[in-house]
Amino acid sequence: MQKTLLHSLAFALQANAASVVPLPELKGPYRVGTSVLELVDSSRTDPFAPGVRQREVIISLFYPTQEEAEKCTLAFQFPPLTAAFIDGRYNDTNASAERILTQSCIDSPLSHPELPLLFFGPGFSNSRTYYSAALEELASHGWNIIAADHPFDANIVEFSDKVLYAKDSTLVNGTADQYLEVRVADMKFVLDALSDPAIVSRIPGLSAATSSPSSRLQTDKVGAFGHSFGGATSLQLLANDTRFAVGANFDGTLFGAVVEKGTDSPFVIFGTNPRMVDDSWPTGWKNLRGFKRQYAINDTEHGSFTDFPIIRDILGPDSPPLLNNGLGIIAGERIIDIQTAYVDALFGRFLKGENGELLDGEGSEDWPEVSLVGKN
């Protein structure tokens, strides 16, 4: 009943074209599709859930597609109850979050399984949907991307038949390491699931019967990146599972054993400028033994690495005042372009065998907001 109601709300809103607020057109060479999978890890009991239940994870996929434009139905950025949660949080009487339309086609076929997989982790308490504009832009440049929600860590996680809230977690005053352990396990579970034919067959365009390596998702060597706590998770994943081969952190304090033990895998840190003091970075940086870079981006704050700057900009005068807290003054489209350029260069070098010249400074004049503050 709830699933039917939620879908009815979404379709009714989409029919009201005059109220829709679209995200900018994508700049990469690929049209992008998106799909959502709900996964159950039968090997784990959820440590945060009231009662005894198996751990559940929900993911969004963003990927290149060859869907014809006339067959494409664009996805709204936020599912209905998540949108209402955001509007309430920012005291938005215009119901803006309910009207943000992405540039990704709902459930269109994934057309390039041979392209590398990237795993994205949101900031602590954040929904994966807070980053859809940045992720679909990156996908348009030739990446298959997985964004995961972590129930009872994110403030709200909306499944098709239920909504889970962090406020209902049984973990009171939990440590960062406790949450990190669960996040790492979630990501490893999702990667395992994407090698399971029964799961893969639920992804539009893919079949459980595919036998050619080029027809399967590339799960042997993947990238990991994230914002805030998602960035910390990415670094720990590199240490815990060799399939996660290269990573990036957008303004996240580092946690976990990896800070002291380090890793040989390539890793890049992006931070704000004016720079915040983060005591974990000097230790973590010292113990990065492989390729490493650290960049600072002018006019940013911690929230600049979410989609809220671009949402602020496209809403213009209708943007709720509370939304602008902690976003910096950098333009939303510009910060997404910066992230796309540097992330594409990083993962392109280590997952596609490209040169990634931008990492060595070539073309950096196009990005004057970005300063190199550390390298090996």
Summary of the structure (lengths in Angstrom):
residues: 376
radius of gyration: 19.5
end to end distance: 56.1
largest distance: 56.1
contacts: 1320
relative contact order: 0.13
helix: 38%
strand: 26%
